[in-house]
Amino acid sequence: MSWIIGSLGKTKAARDYGRSCPTEPKISFNTDRIRIWAGGIDSTFRFGKLASGDEYYVLGYAVQVIGSSYYSITDWDGILSDESRISSLDGHFLIIINNGKELKVYNDPLGKRGLYIVENEEEIFFTSSLSALKEIKHPQIDYSEFGVHWHTRFPPSNDNYSPALNCPYRGVQTLGTGAKAILGDTVCITNTLLSPATESKDIYQLMESFSLLPVSQSQRMAIGLSGGMDVRPLLAVYLKAGTELTAVNYGNADSMDFRIAKQMAEDHNMPFRHVSYEEAEAEDSWEQACVFMQNRGLSANPANAPYSGYYKIVAEFADCFVSGFFGELFRFRFFVAHLASLLKARKPVLQDLAGYLYKIPPPIFQPEIQQQLHKGFISNLKASFETMPSAKGMLNPLWFNLFLARYLPATATGAILNDLDQVLLDHMPWLQAEIIKQHWQNGFTFQLGEGVHRVLLKRNFPALESYPLALADISAPYYYRQYMVKLKMWSYYKTHPLTRENRLDRFLQNNKEAVLDLFNSSKVQTNAAYNLKEIDSYLSHYYKGDGGYRQAVNTWLAYELGK
C-alpha cells in the first residue's frame, strides 16, 4: 500500500522510525528537524521536487476536475504551488509538502485518505499506516471518542456510519474532510465539510469521464461484476467505449447473482473469473483476520478478511480493478429512516437523528465504560448536528443524506482504501466529491427510482436492460427498483431458510481454538474494561450450538482484534 511515516523534532532531533516501514521505502528525507520514509506502488505513490525546492509526496489518486470531466494531473508543480488549485482536486489522496522546516498536508474532499498525528513536547509523529501507529505508539482507546463508533458501527457492518471525524485513540489527531494541516512548532488542522453544489453539472458526463480515466493508464482492466444494479451502469460505460475487461464475480457460484453476471460476461465476450469465499480465504484464516484487523482497525469485521485474498487474486490478472461496490452511496441508501422523515412536517431534530443512528451492541464492557461510550456518542452527535445547515427548503431525506455524505466516506472507507492499494487500485467511480455534490440537483423521486443509474445505462449500453437484477439467490425483472427487489428477497427468505453456510459461522467455527485462546489470554483476562462474564457467556452459548450469539461473539472479536 502507499504509506508514509515521519517525525518532526521540536525540542530534540527527529526520531528514526525507519525500522517500522511496512515495505521498502521509495524515498527517505533525513535532517535533524524532519525525517520521513514513504513508499507504495507506482499508481498510488509519487514524489518529486517543486521549483521552490520543496519536496512533495502524494499518496492515493488525485485528479483535476474541469467542467464535467476528470483529467490526470500533468502539472504537479503548478498545482502544488497554488493552494486554491489543491482545494479543487478530487479523488482519494493525501498530499504532503515538505520545505525542510514544516509540513503542509492536504487530503481529499471526502476524507477517504487520512493521517494519524501524535504530538508531544519533543516531536510530532505522523503516519498514514494504522499498523505503524499501533506498532510505534501503542495508542489506547478513548472510550468517549469511541462512543460514536460503538453505537453506530457495531456490530461491525457496512450499513452505518459514525457522525464524527475524530480519532478514537487517546492523544491521536487525524484529518477530517477536505483538510489542511500545518505540522511545525505545533499541529494545526482545518477541515472543510462537504456541501451540495450550487451549480448543476452534467452528472452523467462526470461519471463517464471518471470511469474511463484509468483505461488509458492500465494495460489490464478488471470489473467486479454482479447481477445487481450498482455495477451495471459502470459496465455500460466500458462496453460503449470498447474497453477490454475481465469480469470478476465473488461469492457463491450457485446463486442468481453469479448466474446473471456470468451470462452478461459471456454474451459480451468478456473473460469471466469466479472467486469463491473459500479460494479467497487463506489457509491460516486466523492470521489473515489478524493482519486484516491490524490494518483496518476498529469498526472493521474480521469475517471480511477474505476480501484481502480476493483482491490479491484479482491483482494477478489486472492492473486496475473497478467496481460498483460503493454505488449505493450515490443512491444514498434510502433507509426507512430517510423515507419516514419525509412524512414529518417539522425540520430534522437531534432526537430523530439519534434514533436513526443509535445501536445497542452486546454489553462486552463494564457499566462505567458503557456510560462513557454513551455520553461520547451523544456529545459527538450534538457537535456534528450543529454543523449542519438549516433544512429549510430541503426535504428531510435529503438533509439526512447530506449528513451521511459528510461522514460515511471518512469513517467507513478511509482505512479500506489505505489497505486496498497494496495490491491494486480501485478507482470507485461513484465515490467522488464532484459527483456526490450533484446529488442535491436531482429530485427526490428521481433518486428513489435509481434515476442516475438507469439513465447512465440507457445512454451508454441499453442492451443491459434485458438482464434481470439479482440479490444473492433472488432475481427480478430489470424494471424492479431496489426496494421492490429487497421486498421480494425478504418474502422469499421468510419461507426458504438459507441452507448454505454463513460466512461468519465458518470463520468462527474454523478458528474456534484461536478465539478461545485469545479470550483466555492474559491481555484479555486482565483488561479491566471488559465484562468477562458476559463475553464468556456469549462464547459458551455460541460454541454449544446457539447461533443467535454469533454476532455477540463477533462484536467482541472485532473490538479486540481491531483496537
C-alpha positions in Angstrom: 0.0 0.0 0.0 1.0 3.6 -0.3 2.3 4.8 3.1 4.3 7.5 4.9 5.9 7.6 8.3 7.7 10.6 9.8 8.9 12.6 12.7 9.3 16.4 13.1 11.5 17.3 16.0 10.5 20.1 18.4 12.9 20.2 21.3 15.1 17.3 20.1 16.2 15.9 16.8 13.6 14.0 14.7 13.4 10.3 15.6 14.4 7.4 13.4 11.3 5.2 12.7 12.8 3.6 9.5 12.7 0.1 11.0 8.9 0.2 11.1 8.3 0.8 7.4 5.6 -1.6 6.1 7.5 -2.1 2.8 10.9 -1.0 1.3 10.7 2.8 1.2 11.0 4.6 -2.1 12.1 7.8 -0.5 13.7 9.0 2.7 14.3 12.5 3.9 16.7 13.0 6.8 17.6 16.2 8.7 17.7 17.0 12.4 14.4 18.7 12.0 12.4 16.3 9.8 12.7 12.6 9.0 10.4 10.9 6.5 10.1 7.5 4.9 7.4 6.8 2.3 6.6 4.2 -0.4 4.0 2.3 -2.3 3.0 1.0 -5.8 3.6 3.4 -8.7 -0.1 4.0 -9.5 -0.8 5.4 -6.0 2.5 6.9 -4.8 4.6 9.7 -6.4 7.1 12.2 -5.1 9.2 14.9 -6.5 10.6 18.5 -6.1 8.8 21.7 -6.8 10.5 24.7 -8.4 10.8 26.2 -5.0 12.9 23.3 -3.9 10.2 21.9 -1.6 9.7 18.1 -1.7 6.2 16.7 -2.2 4.7 13.2 -1.6 1.3 12.1 -3.0 -0.4 9.0 -1.7 -3.5 7.7 -3.4 -5.1 9.1 -6.6 -5.7 12.8 -7.3 -7.4 14.2 -10.4 -8.3 17.6 -11.8 -11.9 18.4 -12.5 -12.6 20.8 -15.4 -16.2 21.4 -16.3 -17.8 18.0 -16.2 -14.7 16.0 -16.9 -11.8 14.5 -14.9 -8.2 14.7 -16.0 -4.9 13.1 -14.9 -2.5 15.6 -13.4 0.4 16.6 -15.5 1.4 19.9 -13.9 2.2 18.9 -10.3 4.4 21.9 -9.8 1.7 24.4 -10.9 -1.0 22.7 -8.8 1.0 22.2 -5.6 2.3 25.8 -5.7 -1.2 27.1 -5.7 -3.4 26.2 -2.7 -6.6 27.2 -4.5 -5.8 24.6 -7.1 -5.2 21.9 -4.5 -8.6 22.6 -3.0 -10.2 21.9 -6.4 -8.7 18.4 -6.7 -10.8 15.2 -6.4 -10.1 11.5 -5.9 -8.7 9.8 -2.8 -5.4 11.4 -1.8 -3.0 12.6 0.8 -0.6 15.3 -0.3 2.4 16.4 1.9 4.7 19.3 1.0 8.0 19.5 2.9 10.0 22.7 3.0 12.5 21.3 5.5 11.1 23.3 8.4 7.4 22.4 8.4 4.9 20.2 6.6 1.8 21.2 4.8 -0.7 18.3 4.5 -3.9 18.1 2.3 -6.4 15.3 1.8 -9.4 14.7 -0.5 -12.8 16.4 0.0 -14.4 13.3 1.3 -11.6 12.4 3.7 -11.0 9.0 2.2 -7.3 9.3 2.9 -6.1 10.3 6.3 -3.0 10.8 8.5 -2.5 9.9 12.2 -0.7 12.6 14.2 0.7 12.3 17.7 2.2 15.4 19.3 4.2 15.7 22.5 6.8 18.2 23.8 9.6 16.6 21.9 8.2 15.7 18.5 5.3 15.4 16.1 4.9 11.9 14.8 2.8 11.2 11.8 1.8 8.2 9.6 -0.8 7.1 7.2 -0.5 3.5 8.3 -2.7 2.3 11.2 -0.4 -0.7 11.7 2.6 1.6 12.0 0.7 3.8 14.5 -0.1 0.7 16.7 3.5 -0.7 16.5 5.2 2.6 17.2 2.9 4.5 19.6 0.7 1.8 21.1 -2.3 4.1 21.3 -5.1 3.4 23.9 -8.8 3.7 23.2 -10.5 6.9 24.3 -13.9 5.5 25.2 -15.6 8.8 25.0 -14.4 9.4 21.4 -15.0 5.8 20.6 -18.6 6.0 21.7 -19.9 7.4 18.4 -18.3 4.5 16.5 -19.5 1.9 19.1 -23.1 3.0 18.9 -23.2 3.3 15.1 -20.7 0.9 13.6 -21.0 -2.1 16.0 -21.8 -4.9 15.4 -19.3 -4.1 12.5 -21.2 -3.6 9.2 -21.2 -1.5 6.1 -24.7 -0.3 6.8 -23.9 2.5 9.2 -21.6 5.5 9.6 -20.3 7.3 12.6 -21.1 11.0 12.6 -17.7 12.2 13.8 -14.3 12.8 12.2 -12.4 12.4 15.5 -9.9 9.7 16.1 -10.9 7.1 18.8 -7.4 6.8 20.1 -6.3 8.9 23.0 -3.8 11.6 22.1 -4.1 10.9 18.3 -5.3 13.5 15.9 -6.4 12.8 12.4 -7.6 14.6 9.3 -11.2 15.2 8.5 -12.7 16.0 5.1 -11.0 18.4 2.7 -8.4 19.0 5.4 -5.4 21.2 5.5 -2.9 20.7 8.3 0.3 22.5 9.2 2.9 20.5 11.1 5.5 22.8 12.5 6.1 24.1 16.0 2.7 22.6 16.7 -0.2 21.0 14.8 -3.0 23.0 13.2 -5.8 21.2 11.4 -8.6 22.8 9.4 -11.4 20.7 7.9 -13.9 21.6 5.2 -17.3 19.8 5.3 -18.8 18.7 2.1 -21.7 20.9 0.9 -24.1 20.5 -2.1 -23.1 22.0 -5.4 -24.7 25.4 -6.1 -24.5 24.9 -9.9 -25.7 22.0 -11.9 -23.1 20.0 -13.9 -23.6 17.1 -16.3 -23.7 14.2 -13.7 -23.5 11.6 -16.5 -20.5 13.1 -18.1 -18.8 13.4 -14.7 -19.4 9.7 -14.0 -18.4 8.6 -17.5 -15.3 10.7 -17.5 -14.0 9.4 -14.2 -14.9 5.8 -15.1 -12.9 6.0 -18.3 -9.9 7.8 -16.9 -8.0 4.7 -15.8 -8.5 3.0 -19.1 -5.7 4.9 -20.8 -3.3 4.2 -17.9 -3.9 0.5 -17.4 -2.8 -2.4 -19.6 -5.2 -4.9 -17.9 -8.6 -3.9 -16.6 -11.0 -5.9 -14.4 -14.5 -5.2 -13.2 -16.2 -6.6 -10.2 -19.4 -7.9 -11.9 -22.6 -9.0 -10.1 -26.2 -9.3 -11.1 -27.1 -6.2 -9.2 -27.8 -2.6 -10.3 -24.8 -0.8 -8.8 -22.1 -2.0 -11.2 -24.3 -2.3 -14.3 -24.1 1.4 -15.4 -20.3 1.2 -15.0 -20.3 -1.9 -17.2 -22.4 0.0 -19.7 -19.8 2.8 -19.9 -17.0 0.4 -20.6 -18.9 -1.6 -23.2 -19.8 1.5 -25.1 -16.1 2.6 -25.0 -15.0 -0.9 -26.3 -12.8 -1.4 -23.2 -11.2 -4.8 -22.8 -12.3 -6.2 -19.4 -12.0 -9.3 -17.3 -15.2 -9.8 -15.3 -14.8 -11.0 -11.8 -17.6 -12.4 -9.6 -17.0 -13.0 -5.9 -19.2 -15.2 -3.7 -21.3 -18.3 -4.2 -21.4 -20.0 -7.6 -24.8 -21.4 -7.0 -26.5 -18.0 -6.7 -28.6 -16.0 -9.1 -26.1 -13.2 -8.7 -23.4 -15.4 -10.1 -25.5 -16.8 -13.0 -26.6 -13.4 -14.3 -23.1 -11.9 -14.0 -21.7 -14.9 -15.9 -24.3 -14.6 -18.6 -23.6 -10.9 -19.2 -19.9 -11.6 -19.4 -20.3 -14.5 -21.9 -22.8 -12.5 -24.1 -20.3 -9.6 -24.4 -17.1 -11.7 -24.8 -15.5 -10.8 -21.5 -13.2 -13.3 -19.8 -15.0 -14.4 -16.6 -13.3 -15.3 -13.4 -15.2 -16.5 -10.3 -13.5 -16.3 -6.9 -15.2 -18.3 -4.1 -15.1 -17.3 -0.4 -13.0 -20.4 0.2 -10.5 -19.5 -2.5 -10.0 -16.0 -1.1 -9.6 -17.4 2.4 -6.0 -18.1 3.4 -5.1 -21.5 4.8 -4.4 -19.8 8.1 -7.6 -17.7 8.2 -6.9 -16.6 11.7 -3.6 -15.0 10.8 -5.4 -13.4 7.8 -8.0 -12.0 10.1 -5.4 -10.6 12.5 -3.5 -8.8 9.7 -6.7 -7.5 8.2 -7.8 -6.0 11.5 -4.4 -4.6 12.3 -4.6 -2.6 9.0 -8.2 -1.6 9.2 -8.8 -1.3 12.9 -12.0 -0.6 14.8 -15.3 -0.9 13.1 -14.0 -3.5 10.7 -15.3 -7.0 10.6 -12.8 -9.9 11.0 -15.1 -12.2 9.0 -14.4 -9.9 6.0 -10.7 -10.8 6.0 -11.0 -13.0 2.9 -11.5 -9.8 0.9 -7.8 -9.3 1.2 -7.3 -12.6 -0.5 -9.9 -11.7 -3.2 -8.0 -8.5 -4.1 -4.7 -10.3 -4.3 -6.2 -12.9 -6.7 -7.6 -10.1 -8.9 -4.2 -8.4 -8.9 -2.7 -11.4 -10.6 -4.5 -10.7 -13.8 -5.4 -6.9 -13.5 -3.5 -3.7 -13.1 -6.7 -1.8 -12.3 -9.9 -3.0 -10.8 -13.1 -1.1 -10.8 -16.3 -1.9 -9.1 -19.8 -0.7 -8.2 -19.3 -1.6 -4.5 -19.9 1.9 -3.4 -22.7 2.5 -5.9 -25.4 2.8 -3.2 -23.7 5.9 -1.9 -25.0 7.8 -4.9 -28.4 6.3 -4.4 -27.6 7.3 -0.8 -29.3 4.2 0.7 -32.8 5.5 1.2 -33.1 3.9 4.5 -36.5 3.6 6.1 -35.5 6.4 8.4 -34.9 8.6 5.4 -38.3 7.8 4.0 -40.1 8.1 7.3 -38.6 11.5 7.8 -40.4 12.6 4.6 -43.7 12.3 6.4 -42.6 14.7 9.2 -43.6 18.3 8.5 -41.1 19.6 11.1 -37.4 20.0 10.4 -34.9 17.3 11.5 -34.2 17.3 15.2 -31.4 15.8 17.2 -33.7 13.1 18.6 -34.7 11.9 15.2 -31.0 11.6 14.2 -30.1 9.9 17.4 -32.9 7.4 17.0 -31.8 6.7 13.4 -28.1 6.1 14.3 -28.1 4.7 17.8 -27.4 1.0 18.2 -27.1 -1.1 21.3 -24.3 -3.7 20.8 -23.8 -6.6 23.2 -22.5 -5.2 26.6 -19.0 -6.5 26.5 -17.7 -3.6 28.7 -18.1 -2.8 32.4 -21.1 -0.4 33.2 -18.8 2.6 33.7 -17.3 2.1 30.3 -20.7 1.7 28.7 -21.7 5.0 30.2 -18.6 6.7 28.7 -19.4 5.3 25.3 -23.0 6.5 25.5 -22.0 10.0 26.6 -19.4 10.2 23.9 -22.0 9.2 21.3 -24.3 12.0 22.4 -21.6 14.6 22.6 -20.2 13.8 19.1 -23.7 13.7 17.6 -24.6 17.1 19.0 -21.4 18.6 17.7 -21.9 17.1 14.3 -25.6 18.1 14.3 -24.7 21.7 15.0 -22.5 21.9 11.8 -25.5 21.0 9.6 -27.2 23.7 7.6 -30.8 24.5 8.0 -33.2 22.0 6.5 -35.3 24.9 5.2 -36.1 24.3 1.5 -34.6 20.8 1.7 -36.7 17.6 2.0 -35.9 15.8 5.2 -34.5 12.7 3.4 -32.0 15.0 1.5 -31.0 16.6 4.8 -30.3 13.1 6.2 -28.4 12.2 3.0 -26.1 15.3 3.4 -25.3 14.1 6.9 -24.4 10.7 5.6 -22.3 12.1 2.7 -20.3 14.2 5.1 -19.3 11.4 7.3 -19.6 7.9 5.7 -16.6 8.0 3.3 -14.2 9.1 6.0 -15.4 6.8 8.7 -16.3 3.7 6.7 -13.9 3.7 3.8 -10.7 5.6 4.7 -8.9 2.6 6.2 -10.1 0.3 3.5 -8.7 2.5 0.8 -5.3 2.7 2.5 -5.1 -1.0 2.5 -6.6 -1.7 -0.9 -3.8 -0.2 -3.0 -1.2 -2.6 -1.8 -2.4 -5.0 -4.5 -4.5 -2.9 -6.9 -6.1 0.4 -7.5 -9.9 0.6 -7.1 -11.0 3.8 -8.7 -14.5 3.7 -7.3 -16.2 5.9 -10.0 -19.2 6.6 -7.8 -17.4 8.0 -4.8 -16.0 11.3 -5.9 -16.8 14.6 -4.3 -17.8 16.4 -7.5 -20.2 13.6 -8.3 -21.7 13.4 -4.8 -22.2 17.2 -4.7 -24.5 16.9 -7.6 -26.9 14.6 -5.7 -28.9 17.6 -4.5 -29.5 18.8 -8.1 -31.8 15.8 -8.7 -35.3 15.3 -7.4 -36.2 13.0 -4.6 -38.4 10.6 -6.6 -35.8 10.5 -9.4 -33.2 9.4 -6.9 -35.5 6.9 -5.2 -36.1 5.3 -8.6 -32.3 5.0 -9.2 -32.6 7.6 -11.9 -28.9 8.3 -12.4 -28.1 4.6 -12.6 -30.7 3.9 -15.2 -30.1 7.0 -17.3 -26.4 6.1 -17.5 -27.2 2.6 -18.6 -29.7 3.7 -21.2 -27.4 6.3 -22.7 -24.4 4.0 -22.8 -25.5 0.4 -23.4 -29.2 -0.2 -23.2 -28.9 -3.8 -24.1 -28.0 -4.5 -20.5 -31.6 -3.6 -19.6 -32.6 -7.0 -20.9 -30.9 -8.8 -18.0 -32.8 -9.3 -14.7 -31.4 -7.9 -11.4 -30.2 -10.1 -8.7 -29.6 -10.1 -4.9 -27.9 -13.3 -3.8 -30.5 -16.1 -4.7 -33.3 -13.7 -5.8 -33.8 -12.3 -9.2 -36.3 -9.8 -10.5 -37.0 -8.0 -13.8 -34.9 -5.0 -14.7 -37.9 -2.6 -14.1 -37.9 -3.5 -10.4 -36.4 -0.9 -8.1 -34.2 -1.5 -5.2 -36.9 -1.6 -2.6 -39.0 -3.9 -4.7 -36.1 -6.4 -5.1 -35.4 -6.3 -1.3 -39.1 -6.8 -0.5 -39.1 -9.8 -2.8 -35.9 -11.1 -1.1 -37.4 -10.7 2.3 -40.6 -12.5 1.2 -38.5 -15.4 -0.3 -36.4 -16.0 2.8 -39.4 -16.0 5.0 -40.3 -19.3 3.5 -36.9 -20.5 2.2 -34.4 -20.5 5.0 -30.8 -20.2 3.9 -29.1 -23.5 3.6 -25.6 -22.5 2.7 -23.0 -21.9 5.4 -22.9 -18.4 6.9 -19.5 -16.7 6.3 -19.3 -15.5 9.9 -20.2 -19.0 11.2 -17.5 -20.6 9.1 -14.9 -18.1 10.3 -15.8 -18.6 14.0 -16.0 -22.4 13.7 -12.8 -22.8 11.7 -11.0 -20.6 14.3 -12.6 -21.9 17.5 -9.4 -22.8 19.2 -7.7 -19.4 18.4 -10.8 -17.5 19.5 -11.0 -19.3 22.9 -7.2 -19.0 23.3 -7.5 -15.2 22.7 -10.2 -15.0 25.3 -8.2 -16.9 27.9 -5.0 -14.9 27.2 -3.7 -12.6 29.9 -4.2 -9.4 27.8 -7.9 -10.1 27.7 -8.3 -11.6 31.2 -6.5 -8.6 32.8 -8.4 -6.0 30.8 -10.4 -4.1 33.4 -12.7 -2.6 30.8 -14.2 -5.9 29.8 -17.3 -7.6 31.3 -15.6 -11.0 31.1 -18.6 -12.8 32.5 -20.8 -11.7 29.6 -18.2 -12.4 27.0 -17.6 -15.9 28.4 -21.4 -16.5 28.3 -21.5 -15.5 24.6 -18.7 -17.8 23.7 -20.2 -20.7 25.7 -23.6 -20.4 24.2 -22.3 -20.0 20.6 -19.9 -22.9 20.7 -22.6 -25.1 22.3 -24.7 -24.5 19.1 -26.8 -21.4 19.7 -26.2 -19.4 16.5 -28.1 -16.5 18.0 -24.9 -15.5 19.8 -22.7 -15.3 16.7 -23.0 -11.6 16.4 -22.2 -11.0 20.1 -19.0 -13.1 19.7 -18.1 -11.2 16.5 -18.6 -7.8 18.2 -16.1 -8.7 21.0 -13.7 -10.2 18.5 -13.9 -7.2 16.2 -13.1 -4.9 19.0 -10.3 -7.0 20.5 -8.5 -7.5 17.2 -9.3 -4.1 15.8 -8.1 -1.9 18.7 
